[in-house]
Amino acid sequence: MSDKKPYKEITHENCVIRLFKPDVDIEDLKWHRDREDRLVVPLNDNDWQYQEDNQLPIPINKKIFIKEGVWHRVIRGTTDLNILVEKNPSQK
């Protein structure tokens, strides 16, 4: 397992764009919790999945709201995954 992030990131004022490749090491896609609410918006067609603790995985094919403190992970697909991550979307 590497110490670097499993994605490339482009930072904007209120969000980041994350670019995942299908050859990312699955060990780098860890279960984790965020310290703030997030809205994840897919920017391309892909076959990746999102999973919350004690839930079945769902396709990343529409906007996904992630509540602060919820355990979740991304499940690798066979395509690139490009997502926009908006932090604290409820504070607008």
Contacts in CASP RR format, 6 or more apart in sequence:
PFRMAT RR
TARGET T0000
AUTHOR 0000-0000-0000
METHOD contacts of the structure
MODEL  1
MSDKKPYKEITHENCVIRLFKPDVDIEDLKWHRDREDRLVVPLNDNDWQY
QEDNQLPIPINKKIFIKEGVWHRVIRGTTDLNILVEKNPSQK
1 25 0 8 1.000
1 27 0 8 1.000
1 28 0 8 1.000
2 25 0 8 1.000
2 28 0 8 1.000
5 28 0 8 1.000
6 20 0 8 1.000
6 24 0 8 1.000
6 25 0 8 1.000
6 28 0 8 1.000
6 29 0 8 1.000
7 18 0 8 1.000
7 19 0 8 1.000
7 20 0 8 1.000
7 24 0 8 1.000
8 18 0 8 1.000
8 19 0 8 1.000
9 16 0 8 1.000
9 17 0 8 1.000
9 18 0 8 1.000
9 19 0 8 1.000
10 16 0 8 1.000
10 17 0 8 1.000
10 19 0 8 1.000
14 86 0 8 1.000
14 87 0 8 1.000
15 84 0 8 1.000
15 85 0 8 1.000
15 86 0 8 1.000
15 87 0 8 1.000
16 84 0 8 1.000
16 85 0 8 1.000
16 87 0 8 1.000
17 43 0 8 1.000
17 82 0 8 1.000
17 83 0 8 1.000
17 84 0 8 1.000
17 85 0 8 1.000
18 81 0 8 1.000
18 82 0 8 1.000
18 83 0 8 1.000
18 85 0 8 1.000
19 80 0 8 1.000
19 81 0 8 1.000
19 82 0 8 1.000
20 48 0 8 1.000
20 74 0 8 1.000
20 76 0 8 1.000
20 80 0 8 1.000
20 81 0 8 1.000
20 82 0 8 1.000
20 83 0 8 1.000
21 80 0 8 1.000
22 76 0 8 1.000
22 77 0 8 1.000
22 78 0 8 1.000
22 79 0 8 1.000
22 80 0 8 1.000
24 76 0 8 1.000
26 76 0 8 1.000
29 73 0 8 1.000
29 74 0 8 1.000
29 75 0 8 1.000
29 76 0 8 1.000
30 73 0 8 1.000
31 53 0 8 1.000
31 71 0 8 1.000
31 72 0 8 1.000
31 73 0 8 1.000
32 71 0 8 1.000
32 72 0 8 1.000
32 73 0 8 1.000
33 68 0 8 1.000
33 69 0 8 1.000
33 70 0 8 1.000
33 71 0 8 1.000
33 72 0 8 1.000
34 66 0 8 1.000
34 68 0 8 1.000
34 69 0 8 1.000
34 70 0 8 1.000
35 68 0 8 1.000
35 69 0 8 1.000
36 68 0 8 1.000
36 87 0 8 1.000
36 88 0 8 1.000
37 65 0 8 1.000
37 66 0 8 1.000
37 67 0 8 1.000
37 68 0 8 1.000
37 87 0 8 1.000
37 88 0 8 1.000
37 89 0 8 1.000
37 90 0 8 1.000
38 65 0 8 1.000
38 66 0 8 1.000
38 85 0 8 1.000
38 86 0 8 1.000
38 87 0 8 1.000
38 89 0 8 1.000
39 63 0 8 1.000
39 64 0 8 1.000
39 65 0 8 1.000
39 66 0 8 1.000
39 85 0 8 1.000
39 86 0 8 1.000
39 89 0 8 1.000
40 50 0 8 1.000
40 60 0 8 1.000
40 63 0 8 1.000
40 64 0 8 1.000
40 65 0 8 1.000
40 66 0 8 1.000
40 83 0 8 1.000
40 84 0 8 1.000
40 85 0 8 1.000
40 86 0 8 1.000
41 63 0 8 1.000
41 83 0 8 1.000
41 84 0 8 1.000
41 85 0 8 1.000
41 86 0 8 1.000
42 60 0 8 1.000
42 61 0 8 1.000
42 62 0 8 1.000
42 63 0 8 1.000
42 81 0 8 1.000
42 82 0 8 1.000
42 83 0 8 1.000
43 82 0 8 1.000
43 83 0 8 1.000
43 84 0 8 1.000
44 79 0 8 1.000
44 80 0 8 1.000
44 81 0 8 1.000
44 82 0 8 1.000
45 61 0 8 1.000
45 79 0 8 1.000
46 60 0 8 1.000
46 61 0 8 1.000
46 77 0 8 1.000
46 79 0 8 1.000
46 80 0 8 1.000
46 81 0 8 1.000
46 82 0 8 1.000
47 59 0 8 1.000
47 77 0 8 1.000
47 78 0 8 1.000
47 79 0 8 1.000
48 59 0 8 1.000
48 60 0 8 1.000
48 74 0 8 1.000
48 75 0 8 1.000
48 76 0 8 1.000
48 77 0 8 1.000
48 79 0 8 1.000
48 81 0 8 1.000
49 57 0 8 1.000
49 58 0 8 1.000
49 59 0 8 1.000
49 60 0 8 1.000
49 74 0 8 1.000
49 75 0 8 1.000
49 77 0 8 1.000
50 57 0 8 1.000
50 58 0 8 1.000
50 59 0 8 1.000
50 60 0 8 1.000
50 64 0 8 1.000
50 72 0 8 1.000
50 73 0 8 1.000
50 74 0 8 1.000
50 75 0 8 1.000
51 57 0 8 1.000
51 58 0 8 1.000
51 72 0 8 1.000
51 73 0 8 1.000
51 74 0 8 1.000
51 75 0 8 1.000
52 66 0 8 1.000
52 70 0 8 1.000
52 71 0 8 1.000
52 72 0 8 1.000
53 70 0 8 1.000
53 71 0 8 1.000
53 72 0 8 1.000
57 75 0 8 1.000
58 64 0 8 1.000
60 74 0 8 1.000
60 81 0 8 1.000
60 83 0 8 1.000
65 89 0 8 1.000
66 72 0 8 1.000
74 81 0 8 1.000
END
